[in-house]
C-alpha cells in the first residue's frame, strides 16, 4: 500500500523491476515509482489537476530497446491509454473529450494525488494532460512551446534557443515557464486566457516559431524532417487538439528514470545533462528549492501578440499531423522531395490523373 493523503492505494507486484540500475540510479521497482508519484503528487497537481489526461503505460517496465505502440495493431511494449480502463476505483474521475475525428471518450481527470498514484500502479510512467481544464475542454489555457533538437544538434543548442525564446516572450509582454522534457528537449509553457480555439493556439505557436527563426538561424518550423537540417525544431503541432506532451514531474520511458522537471530560467541555463533530474534526485530538488512553477497561475496572458506574429510574418499555413482531417489552407501532405507539382491543386489537394 502507498498512503496518499487520506487514501491508501494498493500496489500489485510491488517488487516488479520498472527501470534497471544505471551508474547514476539504482534499480527501480514498481513500488518506488508509486512512492515517487506520491512524493511529488501535490506539486504535480498544480499543472495536471482537472485536465483530461492520457496515460502512457508500460506494464512490464522499461528496458532499452523497448518500443511505444503508435496505434491499433502495433504491438509495442508501452501504449497510450486514452479511455479510462474498466475497474477503476470509485474515487477516480473522468471528463469527456472530443478527438479530431469527432469521436469522444471519457479520459482520466486527476483531481487529487491519489489518482496519479493509482495510474502509476496501473503501469503509467508518463502523464499526458491536455492544455485545457474542465468544464471548458475546448479552449486551451496553455501555450506549449516544444523545442526538439534534431540530428546534428545537442542540448547546448536547445539551451541557447530556449534563452532566445525567454527573451522573445519577455519582449512580447509574456512570461514563459520552462522544464526539461525528460530527454534532450525543453518545453516552455505560457499560461493564456482560455478564450481561443486549439487552431488559434497552434497558429500562435507557428507565429512564435517564425519569430525565433528570424532571431536565430539555428531554429526551424519545417514540418518535414528532410528540410529541418541541424537545427532545433519548434513543434507547433503539439498545440493541436489531442496532442499532448509529458507533464511536469512525469517520468519518461528512458534508462535512468529521467523526469520532465520544471526549473527556473537561471537553473535551466546551468544544466549540462538533463538526466541529472530523475526519480531519485527530483524529490530532493523539489524539497530544497520548491516548485519553480508555483507562480504560473498568477497571470493569464492574451494570445494577441503571438497571433499578430502569425498574421504578419510570411509563411502561411503549415502541415497538420497525418491522422488529422485535411485542414483549410494546408500544404500538400507529401515530402517535398517526392512532390510532383502537377499532381496537386492550389489548395493542397491531390489531383487524380
N, C-alpha and C positions, 0 to 999 in steps of 0.2 A: 504493500500500500504506500501511496505518496499522499501526504496531507497537504491540502491546498486551501487555505482559509478555513472555512467550516466544513469542507468536504474531504472525504477520503476517496482517492481514485485507485482502483485495483489495477495492478500491473501484472499481466500474464507473462510468463517466460522472462522474468527479470534479469536472468544471467545471460540471455542471448547476446552475442557479440555484435554490436552495430558498427563500430569502427575498429579496425586493427590498430595496434600500437605503432607509433612512429618515433623518430628520435626526439620529437618535441612533445608528444602527447601519449598517455597510457592507453591501453585497451579500454574501449568504452562499451559498457553494457547498455541494454535497454533501460534498466532502472536508472542508470546515470543520465541518460537522455531525458527521462521524465523528471528527474530531480533538477536537471539544468533548467528545463522549461518552467518548473515550479519556482525556481530561484529568480528568474527574470520575468515571470508572468505579469506581475503588477505593472512593471515598466513597459513591457511589450503591449499590454492592453491599451496604452495611450495611442499607439499607432495602428493597432489592428482591431480594437474593440468596435463592435457594432457594424463591422464591414463583412460583406459576403466574402468568404474565404475558401479557396480551393486548397486541398491537402495533397502535398507531394509525398506519397507513401513509399517506403522501402521496407516491406515486411520482414525481409531476411537480413536487413542491414546493408551497408555499402562496402564493396571491395573494389579496388582498382580494376578497370575493365568492364564493370557493370554498366548497364545502359538504361536510360529513361525511355519508357514507351512514348511514342509520339502520336498514337491514335489506335483506333479499333483494328484488331488483327495483328498488331505489332507487339510481340511478346518480349517486352523489356523487363528488367529486374525491378524497376520503380515505375510508378504510374501516378497520374493526376486523378484525384477523386473530387469531382465537381458536384456530385449529388451526395447528400448525406447517406452513409450506409445504413442498412437496417440494423436494429438492435441497439441504437444509441441510447444512452441514459435519458431519463425524462428531463434532466436539467439542461440538456444540450438544445440550443435554439437555432433556428434557421431563418433565412429570408429568401423570398422569391426573386430570381433574377432572370433576365431575358438575354439569350445568346444572339449574335449577329444573324443567325439563321431564322430567328423568330421563335425557336423552341425555348421552353422555360425549364427551370429546375429550382429545387429548394436546396440552398447551399448553406454550409456551416456559417453561423454568425456569432462569433465569440462575444460573450457578454460578461464573462468572468474568467480568471486564470485557470480554474479547474477545467474549463472547456478545452483549453490549449493542452493541458496535461493529458486529458482523455484522448485527444487527437494524437499526441506523441505515443501513448500506449497502443494506438492503432497503427503505429509504424510511420507516422508523419515526422519527417525531418524538416521540411521547408514549408512554411505557410505562405500562401499567395493571395493576399487580400486585394479586392477591387479598390479603386480610388474613390469609392462612394460610401456613404453611411445610410443605414435605414433611418427614416422611412423613405428617403428620396434616393433611389438607386439608379436614377437616370441622369444625375447631374454631379459630375466629379467635384470633390473638394481638394484634390491634389493634382498638381502637375508633376510628372515624374520624368526626370532627365537621366537617361541611361547612357553612360559613357562606356563604350565597348571597345577595348583595344583590338586591333586587327593584326594579323601576322606581320612581323617586322617592327612592331611597337612593344613597349613594356610598361610596367606600372609607373615609371617615372614620367612617361609621356601622358598617361592618364592624369597624374597629379598636376602636370603643367596645364592641361586643358581644363581640369576642374577649377584651378585658380582663375583661369580666364572666365570660366562660367560664373564663378563667385563675383568677380568684378563686374561682369556684364549685367548680372541680376541687380547688383547694387546700383549701377548706372541707370537702370530702369525703375528704381524705387522698390525693388523686390528683395526678399530675403530667402536664400536657399539653405537647406539643412542637408549636409552630406552624410553618406555612410559607405563603408566598403561593401562590395557586392557579395563577399564571401569567396570570391575567386580573383580575377585580375582587374575587374572594373570598379567604377564608382557610380553610385546613384545619388542624385540630388533631388530633394523634394521641396516643392513650394506650396504652401497652403493657399488655396484660392477660394473665392466666394463660389458657392455651389449654384451657379446660375447659367452655366454654359453646357453644351452638349459634349459628348465624347469626341465628335468630329471637330468641334471648336478647339478643344484642348489639344487634340492631335495637331491641328493647324498651328496652334501656339508653339508647340514643340518644334515643328518644322521651321517656323519663323525664327525661333531662338537658335536652332541648329545652324541656320544660314548666317545668322549674325556671328556665331562662333567661327564658322568657316571664313567669314570676312576678316575676323580678328586674328586667326591662327590658321596657317595653311596646313597644319597637321590634323585638321578636323574634316570630316566628311559626313554628308547626309545621304550619300549614294546608297540606294537600296540593294543594288546588285553587287555581289562581292567582287566581281571582276573589275568593278570601277572604283573600289574603295582605296586600293593601294595600302601603303604602310602608314595608315592614319587612324585616328580614334573616331569611331563611328558613333554618331548620335542617333540612337534607335528610337526615332519618333513614334514608331508603331506600337511601342509599349503603352501608349496612351489610348489605344483603341478599346472599345467595349470587349470584355472578356480577355484582355491581355493584361497579365499581371507579372510582377517581379517579386523576388524574395522579400519578405517583410523584415523590418528591423528586428534584430536579435534571433532571426531564423538560423538554424544550422543548414549547411549545404552538404550535398552528397559528393564530397571530395575527401581525400585522405587527410587525416589530422583533425577532423571535425571542425572545420572553419565556420565562423559565424559572420553574418552580414551585420556589421557593427556601426551604429551611429557614432560620429566623432565631431568635435569642434573643428572648425577650419584650421586652426593652429595645429591641433593634434594630427589631423589628416596630413598636413604638409610634412610631418616628421616620420611618417610611416615608410619603412623600407620594404617590408614584407607583410602583406595583409594577412598571411596565415598566422601571424602572431596573435591574432584575435580568434580564439577558439573556445570550445566548450569549457576548457579548464580555466582560461585567463579572463574571459569576459565577465563572469560574476564578480571576480575580484576587482576588475577595472571599473565596473558599474558601482560597486560599493564604495570605492575610493573617490571616484570623480563625479558620481551622479549621472543622470541622463542628459546627454548633450542636446536632446530634442525636447526637453521639458517645456520650452517656450514656444513650440511650433504652433500651438492652437491659440496663442495670444492675439495674432493678427491674421486675418484672411485678406488676400490681395486681389485686386482686379486683374483680369486676364488681358485687358485692353492694350497695354504696352506691347505684349507679345503678339497679339492679333494684328497690331499695326505693322509689326515686322513681317508677318505672313502676307499682309496686303501689299507692302511696299517693296520688299526685296524680290528680285527676279527669281524665277524657277518654276512657278506654278505647282500643280498637284503632283504628288509622288505616289508610288505604288503602295497598295494595301497588302496585307498577308494573303497567301494563296487560297486560304479557306474562306475568305470574305467574298460576299457577292460583288459583282462588278460595280464600282462606285463612279459617280459622275465626275468626268474630267480626268479620270485615272489614266496614266500612260499604259501602253500595251504590257501585258504580263508575259514578257518573253525576254530572255537575256539579250542585251544589246548586241553581243557578238553573233547571235543567231537570228536577229531580226531582219526580215526582208520587207522593205518599206511598202511595197505594193500589196502586201498581204494584210495591211492594217488601214482602217479609216482614220479620219482626223480625231475621232473620239476614243481611239484606242481599242476599237472592236475588230476582231479578226474578220476579214472578208473572205468568204468561202469562194474558191475557184470553181 
